[in-house]
Amino acid sequence: MAKFNGVFVALITPFKDNYEVDYTRLYELCDWLIENGVDGLVPGGSLGEYATLKHDERAKVVETVVEAAGGRVPVMVGSGAPSTDQVVYWVEHAKKVGAEGVMALPPINYNPLRNEVIEHFKAINSVGLPIVAYNNPHDYPVDLTPDILAELSQLENVIGVKEFTGDVRRVHEILDKTELEVMIGVDDLGLEGPLLGATGWIAGVPNALPKEGVELFNLAREGRLEEAMELYKRLLPLFKYDTSPQLVQSIKYMNELAGMPVGPTRPPRLPLSDKHYENVKIAFENAVGTVSK
């Protein structure tokens, strides 16, 4: 069985109205997600607005999630940072506080040579915590192609990849060329990914709809396509928000609609238009089978 198996939620970070981190709400969110069946938690990713967090805030977010999980589900910590040394620091912190693994990007603010990508992951590998490489060539300069992943997979602690290209054919090619676990990274492949052999999904919209996300992934993994398709068609309009630049505002609003409000986003992310939120609300109500009045 895969080490990171099933639906892992890329956690949003709750803020109070004054933009302070709401650690109490973060704990409650984690507990609610676990009670609703998610298989793992991922703090410190882009959906968690990690780039807006101060050093002590980021550390406390990770520590709060590990405490809330309490060993019930694994915690995989996002380790994105401008330099290799900073990434290694966050991986060491994750290991120290009891996380089960890390999600690691290649260098994020420089277009590196291939050998620099490999050395970057060698430094992370040296910490001794399981690594899921994060491939997101849309937002960052490096595409971790299946050939590069095959080389990275020779590092003992690189065990998987979060695949965010949006090209479902990548799943097949990665599995063909490596022994890595594949975790789908875009919500609108939450059906197709497991059908092709992905063993995990690092998910956004399931912050607000955890039961539905888990049900969809499991139905697809079990090959129950007719049931999966019925649910997928309802969820797909919501999933499309996960791949837009405004994904954080959109998913935080979904949490409000789900009765688990998590506060505002930090600038530079600002509130969106009333029309945008109305569209999200319509898609949400269609997904859960309610009717707007």
N, C-alpha and C positions, 0 to 999 in steps of 0.2 A: 504494500500500500504506500502511496505517496506520503511524504512527511507533511506537506501542506495541502491537505485534501479538502475539497469542497469550497464553500462560499466564505471568503474572507472579506470583511467590510473595510474599505479604505475610509477611515473615520474622519468625519468633520470635527472641527474643534469648536465647541460652544463658547460664545462670548456673552458677557453681560451688556446692557445697553451702553455702558461707558467703555466698552471694548476690552475690559479685563477678561482674562480667561476664566470661564465658569467651570472650575474643576469638579464641583459637586454635580453639575449637570452632565459633565463628561462621564463621571462614574455611573450615573443613572442611565445614560445612553448605552454604555457598555453592558450593563446588567440587563437592560431591556433587550438588546440585540441577542445576547446569549440566551435569555429566556425564550426568545422567538426563533431559536434554532440555528443561528449562524455558527460556522465552524472555526472562525478565527477573526482576529482584529488587527488592523494595520494603522497605527498612529504615525504621524510624522510625514505623511505624503502631501502631494500638492493639494489634494482635496481638503486636507487638514490645515491649509494655509501656513505650512511650516516656515515659509520665507518671511512671514510677518512676525514670527515669535521671537522674543528675546531668548538669550541662552538659558536662563533659569526657567523660563516658561516652557520651553521645549523639553527640557529635562523633566520637569514636573508633569507635563502631559504624558510622557512615556511612562513615568513611574505610576501615575494614576491609572492608566490603562492596564498595566501589569497587575496592580493591586486589585482592580475591579474584576479582571479575568480570573484571578485566584486559582489558576491552574485548570479551570474548567475548559478553556479553549486556548490554543497557542496564540502568542502575540508576535507579529512580525513587524519590525520597526523600520520606517522609512529613514534613510540615512543621507539624503541629498544635501550637499554643501559645496561651496565654491572650490575647495582644495581637497586633495587626497588626504592630507593630514587631518582636516576637519571631519571628513567622512569617517576616517578611522576612529576619531574621538567618539563620534556618535555610535559607531558599532561597538566600541569598547563599553560605552555607557549602557547600551542595550544588553550586552552580555552581563554586565555587573548587576543590573536590576532584575534579571531573570527572564528576559525575552527569549523566545525559542528560535528566532531568526531575524534576518534583516532583508530589506528590499533595497538594492543598491543600483543607482544609475552609473553610467560611465561619466567621465568628466562633463560638466554641464555648461561651463561658460568659456569653452575653448574647443576648437575643432581639432581633436588630437590625432596623431598618427596611430596606426594599429598597435605598434609596440607600446605606446603610452597607455592605450586602453587596457592592454594586458597587464602592464605593471601596476596600474591603478587597482585592478581587481586582485592582483597578487598581494598588495598591501592590505586590502580588506580581508582577504582569505587568511592572512597571518593571525588575525584575531581569534579565529577558531569557532566562529558562529556560522550556522547554515545560511547561505546566501541565495536569494532569488534575484537574479539580474533583471533590471527594469529596462526594457527596450521601448523608448518613446521618441522616434525620430521626427515626430511632428513638432514637438516642443523643445527638443535638444538636438545638438549637432551630429550625434552619432547614431547610426543604425547598426544595432547588434544583429548582423545577419546570421543565418544558420551556420555559416562557415566560421565566423568569429565565435559564436556560441560553442561550436564544437571544440575550439581551442580553449575557451574558458572552462569548459566542462572537465578539462583535465586537472583543474584545481580541486582539491579534495572537498572544499566546503561550498563550491558552487553547485547547487543541486537543482536549480530551477530557473525559469524565466517568466517574468510578467510580460506578455506579448501585447503591445499596444499599437501595432501598425494599422490595425483594422482590416488586414488582409488575412482571411481565415486560412488561406493556403499555406501560410507560414507555420501553422500548427503542424500540418502534415510533414513539412520539410524539416522542422526542428526535431520532431520525433523520429524521422528517418535518419538524421545525421548525428543525433546525440542521444544520451540516456537521461536528459534533463526532464524534470516535471514541467509541464506547460500550464501556466495560469493565465486565463484570458484577462486582458486588462481593459477592454472596452465593453460597456454594458450591452450594446446592441449586437454582440456576438455571444451572449450568454446562453443561447440555444445551440448555435452552430459549433462553438468551441468544444463542449463536451461530446457532441456527436462525432467529432474527429479525433477525440482522445485526450483533450485537455482534462486534467484531473483537478484543476482548481479555477477559481474566478475571483479576482480582486475587484470588488464591486463598489459602485457609487450609490446608485438609487436604492439598493437595499439598506442604506442608512435609515430610510423612511419606510421601506416595505420589505423587512427581512424575511417574513414568512413566504411571501410570494417569490422572492429571489431564490431562496433555498428550494422551494417546490419546483421552480422552473429548472434549476440546474440538475436536480435529482431526476426529474422526469426525462430530461434529455439524456443524461448519463445512462439511464436504464433503457433507453430506446423506446420510451412510450411517447412516440412522436405526435400522435393525434392530440393527446392531452396536453403535451408541452406546447404545441402550436396554438391551441386555444388560449392558453395563458400568455404566451409570448406576444400574440397579436394585441392583447390588451395592454401589455407593458411597454411595447416597442416605442410608442410616441414619447413616453417618459425617458426611456433609455437614450434617446437621441440627444437629450440635454447633457448627458454625461460626457460627450465628446466636443462640446462647445466651450469657448473660452469663459463663458459665464456659468460653468457647471456648479461652482460653489454656491453662488446666489440661488440658483435653481433648486439644488438639492436641499439647501437649508430651508427653502420655502416648502418643499415637499415634507420635510420633517414637521414643520408647523401644521400643515394640513393633516399629518398623521397623528397629531396630538402629542408630539415630542419636540416642542420648539427648542431651538438651540441658539437663538439670538442672531445678531447681524454678522456681516462679514467685515473684516478690517480693511480700511483703505490701503491700496488704491481701489479695491473692489467696493463699489457703491451700490445702493439699491437700484433695481432695474425698473423699467416702465410698468405702469399698471397693466398695459396690454400684455406684456411678457408674463406677468404673474397670473393673469387671467387665463392665458393659454396653458400654463403649467397646471392650473387648477382644473381646467376642463380635462386635460389628459390624465390627471390624478384620479378624478372622479370616475372617469371611464375605466381606469385600471382596477379600481376597487369596487366598481359596480354601484356607485351612488349617483344621484341626480342632483345637479345644482338647482337651487330654488331662488 
